[in-house]
Amino acid sequence: MPLIRDIERLSARCELRCRTLTATLAALARQRETLTSRLKTLGEQQWAVARQTALVRPQGVVDRRALMLHQQRLMALREESRRLADRQRQMEQAVLALDKQQREVLGQRRAWQRKREKYDGWLERQRHANRLMQLYRQETETEEMMTWNRSQG
């Protein structure tokens, strides 16, 4: 019986670890969701900057000062576009890292679930064996009592 209690404790520990890893997976999913929404926002911002870049054109007769101002605007828009692209790449790398971490945690959770299933299976077999042993003892006691009663009577 002490062995059964030890196995029950191990099974409970596996269950606790599975719950902890499930909570970790949920937190990672929320983080991924946040990053995905930020990526979408960055994509929209990048599209808006690209549209602005396409729309910025000198109009009419342009003097040197207007041309320089136009070039500065284009440089600023290109710089903004490059900065947004850099941030987008960083966030994409963060999403990939989160995906990798999710796969690792999922693998750990599966391993703990398999351990728990093994412990639970062993406990079930042990309890079944104990019940059979108990029935065998009861049958033996009953037969002994019947044999004793016959010898007495």
VOBA-1610 file (N, C-alpha, C; in pm, whole numbers, padded with zeros to 5 digits, always signed):
BEGIN
Met+00080-00121+00000Met+00000+00000+00000Met+00085+00128+00000Pro+00201+00129+00068Pro+00282+00251+00060Pro+00326+00280-00084Leu+00350+00173-00162Leu+00389+00192-00301Leu+00276+00260-00379Ile+00153+00220-00352Ile+00039+00282-00420Ile+00032+00430-00386Arg+00054+00464-00260Arg+00051+00606-00221Arg+00162+00684-00292Asp+00279+00623-00303Asp+00389+00689-00375Asp+00353+00714-00521Ile+00295+00613-00583Ile+00256+00627-00723Ile+00144+00730-00737Glu+00052+00734-00642Glu-00054+00836-00646Glu+00007+00976-00636Arg+00108+00991-00551Arg+00175+01121-00540Arg+00244+01158-00671Leu+00309+01061-00733Leu+00375+01087-00861Leu+00272+01126-00968Ser+00160+01058-00968Ser+00054+01090-01063Ser+00000+01231-01039Ala-00017+01266-00912Ala-00066+01401-00879Ala+00037+01506-00920Arg+00164+01475-00902Arg+00269+01569-00943Arg+00267+01588-01095Cys+00246+01479-01167Cys+00237+01488-01313Cys+00117+01574-01354Glu+00005+01555-01286Glu-00115+01634-01315Glu-00089+01782-01289Leu-00024+01812-01177Leu+00007+01951-01145Leu+00100+02012-01250Arg+00200+01937-01290Arg+00293+01986-01393Arg+00220+02009-01525Cys+00128+01920-01560Cys+00050+01937-01684Cys-00034+02065-01676Arg-00096+02089-01561Arg-00176+02212-01547Arg-00088+02336-01557Thr+00030+02331-01496Thr+00123+02444-01503Thr+00165+02470-01648Leu+00197+02363-01720Leu+00238+02378-01859Leu+00123+02425-01947Thr+00001+02383-01915Thr-00116+02431-01989Thr-00133+02581-01969Ala-00113+02626-01846Ala-00121+02770-01819Ala-00011+02845-01893Thr+00108+02786-01899Thr+00218+02847-01973Thr+00184+02857-02121Leu+00124+02750-02175Leu+00083+02752-02316Leu-00020+02861-02342Ala-00113+02879-02249Ala-00214+02984-02265Ala-00149+03122-02264Ala-00052+03141-02175Ala+00019+03270-02169Ala+00097+03295-02298Leu+00161+03191-02350Leu+00235+03205-02476Leu+00140+03237-02592Ala+00023+03175-02590Ala-00075+03204-02696Ala-00121+03349-02689Arg-00140+03400-02567Arg-00179+03541-02553Arg-00068+03633-02603Gln+00056+03600-02569Gln+00170+03681-02616Gln+00177+03680-02768Arg+00154+03562-02826Arg+00159+03551-02972Arg+00048+03634-03035Glu-00069+03629-02975Glu-00181+03708-03024Glu-00147+03857-03023Thr-00087+03902-02913Thr-00047+04043-02901Thr+00054+04079-03010Leu+00155+03995-03027Leu+00256+04022-03129Leu+00195+04021-03269Thr+00104+03930-03294Thr+00039+03924-03424Thr-00040+04051-03452Ser-00111+04100-03352Ser-00187+04224-03373Ser-00092+04342-03395Arg+00020+04344-03323Arg+00119+04451-03345Arg+00179+04442-03485Leu+00204+04319-03531Leu+00255+04301-03667Leu+00156+04353-03770Lys+00029+04326-03747Lys-00074+04375-03838Lys-00074+04527-03840Thr-00064+04588-03723Thr-00060+04734-03714Thr+00062+04789-03788Leu+00177+04726-03769Leu+00298+04769-03839Leu+00282+04757-03990Gly+00220+04650-04034Gly+00195+04632-04177Gly+00107+04743-04232Glu+00005+04780-04156Glu-00083+04889-04198Glu-00007+05021-04203Gln+00078+05044-04102Gln+00158+05167-04101Gln+00254+05170-04220Gln+00314+05056-04248Gln+00408+05049-04359Gln+00335+05074-04491Trp+00216+05021-04504Trp+00136+05044-04625Trp+00104+05192-04639Ala+00068+05258-04527Ala+00035+05401-04530Ala+00158+05483-04571Val+00274+05448-04520Val+00397+05520-04556Val+00428+05499-04704Ala+00412+05377-04752Ala+00438+05349-04894Ala+00341+05430-04982Arg+00217+05438-04939Arg+00118+05516-05014Arg+00156+05664-05014Gln+00199+05715-04898Gln+00242+05855-04891Gln+00362+05879-04982Thr+00454+05784-04983Thr+00572+05797-05069Thr+00531+05805-05215Ala+00434+05724-05253Ala+00388+05725-05391Ala+00314+05854-05425Leu+00247+05912-05327Leu+00169+06033-05352Leu+00252+06161-05351Val+00367+06158-05286Val+00449+06279-05277Val+00520+06300-05410Arg+00474+06398-05483Arg+00535+06432-05612Arg+00540+06584-05623Pro+00646+06631-05680Pro+00649+06777-05702Pro+00546+06816-05807Gln+00482+06927-05784Gln+00378+06970-05878Gln+00417+07102-05943Gly+00390+07109-06070Gly+00416+07233-06143Gly+00565+07257-06161Val+00598+07382-06182Val+00738+07423-06198Val+00802+07421-06060Val+00915+07353-06050Val+00979+07334-05920Val+01111+07410-05918Asp+01127+07490-05817Asp+01257+07556-05800Asp+01347+07468-05715Arg+01467+07509-05699Arg+01566+07429-05625Arg+01523+07403-05481Arg+01471+07502-05414Arg+01429+07487-05273Arg+01314+07386-05261Ala+01216+07394-05350Ala+01104+07299-05348Ala+01153+07158-05378Leu+01248+07145-05468Leu+01304+07014-05501Leu+01378+06955-05381Met+01455+07037-05310Met+01525+06991-05190Met+01426+06948-05082Leu+01320+07026-05065Leu+01217+06992-04967Leu+01150+06860-05003His+01123+06842-05131His+01064+06718-05179His+01158+06599-05150Gln+01285+06615-05177Gln+01382+06510-05151Gln+01391+06477-05002Gln+01384+06579-04918Gln+01386+06556-04773Gln+01264+06477-04728Arg+01148+06512-04782Arg+01025+06437-04747Arg+01039+06291-04789Leu+01087+06270-04911Leu+01105+06132-04958Leu+01204+06057-04870Met+01313+06121-04832Met+01411+06055-04744Met+01349+06021-04609Ala+01270+06114-04556Ala+01206+06089-04427Ala+01108+05973-04438Leu+01031+05968-04548Leu+00936+05858-04567Leu+01008+05725-04587Arg+01116+05726-04662Arg+01193+05602-04682Arg+01255+05555-04550Glu+01305+05649-04472Glu+01362+05615-04341Glu+01255+05554-04250Glu+01137+05616-04252Glu+01025+05563-04172Glu+00988+05423-04219Ser+00986+05404-04350Ser+00954+05272-04405Ser+01059+05169-04363Arg+01187+05207-04369Arg+01294+05116-04328Arg+01284+05082-04179Arg+01256+05183-04098Arg+01242+05162-03953Arg+01125+05068-03923Leu+01014+05088-03993Leu+00898+05000-03974Leu+00930+04858-04019Ala+01003+04844-04129Ala+01042+04711-04177Ala+01133+04642-04076Asp+01225+04717-04015Asp+01313+04660-03912Asp+01232+04612-03792Arg+01140+04694-03747Arg+01056+04654-03634Arg+00972+04532-03669Gln+00924+04528-03792Gln+00843+04415-03835Gln+00927+04287-03835Arg+01050+04294-03884Arg+01138+04177-03882Arg+01165+04130-03738Gln+01188+04226-03649Gln+01212+04191-03509Gln+01091+04120-03449Met+00973+04172-03479Met+00852+04109-03424Met+00828+03972-03486Glu+00858+03957-03614Glu+00844+03826-03677Glu+00939+03726-03613Gln+01060+03770-03581Gln+01155+03682-03511Gln+01103+03647-03372Ala+01042+03743-03306Ala+00984+03717-03173Ala+00871+03616-03184Val+00789+03626-03289Val+00680+03530-03309Val+00738+03391-03333Leu+00844+03383-03414Leu+00908+03253-03438Leu+00965+03194-03309Ala+01024+03279-03227Ala+01078+03232-03098Ala+00965+03182-03008Leu+00852+03255-03009Leu+00737+03211-02929Leu+00683+03079-02980Asp+00676+03063-03112Asp+00629+02937-03169Asp+00719+02821-03127Lys+00850+02845-03129Lys+00945+02742-03087Lys+00924+02708-02940Gln+00907+02810-02858Gln+00886+02788-02715Gln+00754+02713-02692Gln+00652+02746-02769Gln+00524+02676-02757Gln+00540+02528-02790Arg+00614+02499-02898Arg+00635+02359-02935Arg+00709+02284-02825Glu+00810+02349-02765Glu+00885+02284-02657Glu+00796+02257-02536Val+00716+02356-02497Val+00627+02340-02381Val+00523+02233-02411Leu+00473+02231-02534Leu+00374+02130-02572Leu+00436+01990-02563Gly+00560+01977-02607Gly+00630+01848-02596Gly+00648+01806-02451Gln+00684+01902-02366Gln+00699+01872-02223Gln+00566+01828-02164Arg+00459+01898-02200Arg+00328+01862-02145Arg+00288+01722-02189Arg+00313+01690-02316Arg+00281+01554-02364Arg+00360+01449-02286Ala+00487+01478-02259Ala+00569+01382-02183Ala+00512+01362-02042Trp+00473+01471-01977Trp+00415+01459-01842Trp+00281+01387-01847Gln+00203+01410-01952Gln+00075+01340-01965Gln+00098+01190-01983Arg+00198+01154-02065Arg+00228+01012-02083Arg+00271+00948-01951Lys+00355+01019-01875Lys+00397+00966-01744Lys+00276+00944-01655Arg+00189+01044-01652Arg+00070+01033-01567Arg-00016+00915-01611Glu-00034+00899-01742Glu-00113+00787-01792Glu-00050+00654-01752Lys+00081+00646-01756Lys+00149+00522-01714Lys+00125+00496-01566Tyr+00141+00601-01484Tyr+00116+00585-01340Tyr-00029+00545-01314Asp-00122+00612-01381Asp-00263+00581-01361Asp-00295+00439-01406Gly-00236+00397-01517Gly-00256+00259-01563Gly-00201+00159-01463Trp-00083+00189-01411Trp-00025+00099-01312Trp-00113+00093-01188Leu-00161+00210-01143Leu-00249+00213-01025Leu-00375+00132-01048Glu-00433+00147-01166Glu-00556+00073-01197Glu-00530-00077-01195Arg-00419-00120-01256Arg-00386-00263-01254Arg-00360-00313-01112Gln-00291-00231-01033Gln-00260-00270-00896Gln-00388-00279-00812Arg-00476-00183-00829Arg-00603-00186-00755Arg-00687-00306-00797His-00687-00336-00926His-00760-00452-00974His-00701-00580-00914Ala-00568-00587-00911Ala-00503-00704-00851Ala-00536-00714-00702Asn-00540-00600-00633Asn-00575-00600-00491Asn-00719-00647-00470Arg-00810-00602-00558Arg-00950-00647-00546Arg-00961-00797-00569Leu-00888-00848-00669Leu-00890-00992-00694Leu-00833-01069-00575Met-00726-01016-00518Met-00666-01080-00401Met-00765-01082-00285Gln-00835-00971-00266Gln-00935-00963-00159Gln-01047-01065-00182Leu-01093-01074-00307Leu-01198-01173-00338Leu-01147-01315-00313Tyr-01024-01341-00352Tyr-00967-01473-00331Tyr-00961-01505-00182Arg-00919-01407-00100Arg-00914-01428+00045Arg-01053-01457+00100Gln-01151-01378+00054Gln-01288-01399+00104Gln-01339-01538+00065Glu-01311-01579-00059Glu-01354-01712-00101Glu-01285-01820-00018Thr-01157-01800+00006Thr-01081-01897+00086Thr-01137-01905+00227Glu-01166-01788+00287Glu-01223-01786+00422Glu-01359-01854+00423Thr-01440-01828+00322Thr-01573-01890+00315Thr-01560-02041+00302Glu-01470-02087+00217Glu-01450-02231+00200Glu-01399-02294+00329Glu-01308-02224+00397Glu-01256-02277+00523Glu-01367-02286+00627Met-01454-02183+00631Met-01565-02186+00727Met-01661-02300+00694Met-01688-02319+00564Met-01779-02427+00525Met-01717-02563+00558Thr-01588-02577+00535Thr-01519-02702+00565Thr-01518-02725+00716Trp-01495-02620+00792Trp-01494-02631+00937Trp-01633-02667+00988Asn-01738-02604+00934Asn-01875-02634+00974Asn-01911-02779+00944Arg-01867-02831+00831Arg-01897-02970+00795Arg-01826-03067+00891Ser-01704-03030+00926Ser-01630-03118+01016Ser-01689-03116+01157Gln-01753-03006+01195Gln-01813-02993+01327Gln-01951-03059+01331Gly-02019-03059+01220Gly-02158-03101+01224Gly-02186-03228+01165
//
